[in-house]
Amino acid sequence: MLDYKFITDNLDAVKANIKNRFMKADAEAAANLYGKRTELTTNLQALQQKRNTNADAMKSKTLTTDERSTLIEEGKKLKEEIAAAEAQLTAVEEELLIEARKIPNMAHPDAPLGKEDKDNFEIKRVGEIPKFDFEPADHVKLGQDLDIIDFDSATKVSGTKFYYLKNEGVFLELGLIRYALDILQKKGFTPFITPDIAREEILEGIGFNPRGDESNVYTLKDEGTCLVGTAEITLGGYYSNTILTRDKLPLRMAGLSHCFRREAGAAGQFSKGLYRVHQFTKLEMFVFCLPEESDRFHEELRLIEEEIFSTLGIPFRVVDTCTGDLGAPAYRKWDLEAWMPGRASPDCSESGWGEVTSTSNCTDYQARRLNIRFKDSDGKNKFVHMLNGTAIAISRAIIAILENFQMEDGSVKIPKALVPYCGFDVINKKQSD
């Protein structure tokens, strides 16, 4: 959430930012409500001062009966006026909060303007796109032939967009988790296994919409809680309503969780198989830091993501995400898109890139909503900056590994760096019964 005064003082810039993000919010309404709140606060303070003056006058021992009666009546009237003023102020504050929460974070001045993936700006490529002497299969066929992924049984048991991992697929997931965790622990991240459920107010604080037809969140009926779509929610909420000491910052956290997403309307060639599912496992990075350090930590998170995928030998590109695809909390976001042969046309003339990670600098936007501050060296409480980044989303990493390391006989090589974690270097095609 943006600072109310900032919205008022920079109204034109805030309105332009809303337009550039293709979002619906009324900055002018928020600014007007902020002005009204200021006016009502001043009025309430004046009434409270009159009440204090009245109370002091009542302490006089020289008051006549008539004077005391007059003061009593004035006190009753002030009490009623104060109660009415407080109610009016509360109503305006609630309305202001609602309007202000609709306003997205300001975007980085270098974030590319645009609405869709095609408007993202590619900044680099890492690794060589594999060239096959055979027609490569997609991960759905590979998973079936290798007997490591079972979509049909999951659909029967749980519904569409669920899956079973089995045989070597289980050890592949566990190996990827431990591989990424080891990298993060060496870089000073504290590992967590987080809850898979969070309160609605925490989701709202992070910037997720837990209600409505457009929500991607599973809500638990009558519980006031939701299944989390990412450990960003549970890690970000860990220090809600907390004042941290300056010397405790930065805080680096790594959270392992299941992720649950409705993925309403997600269909088609590019959403098949493991790419968009209702449940998957993800290792998330999260940083709380001083405001002046958030750009540096954003770079650090992206470089960690690059390290994980480059050491796995998976080709990828890095894109600077356009304003319309940032999401409300992000000031700037970088995505890593891995090459996935199953998404490409046979001659590679059509893109085969698929997002595998993202990292966002959310500045103090989430911290204001969750009330997470630090005591600065000047003794004042200030809002921290909060950043998040995907270390590894297991389902999409599995897609990239299966499709990039497949061999002509239908088997799949395991990336060299991952072999010690899996215990095998190849997954062989299973013989048909």
Helices and strands as residue ranges (DSSP letters): H 4-9, H 11-20, H 27-58, H 65-101, G 117-119, E 121-126, H 139-145, E 149-150, H 151-157, E 164-165, H 168-186, E 190-193, E 197-199, H 200-206, E 219-220, E 225-227, H 231-236, E 242-245, G 246-248, E 251-260, G 269-271, E 279-289, G 291-293, H 294-311, E 316-320, G 323-325, E 332-339, G 341-343, E 353-361, H 365-370, E 372-375, E 381-383, E 385-393, H 394-404, E 412-413, G 416-418, H 419-422, E 426-427
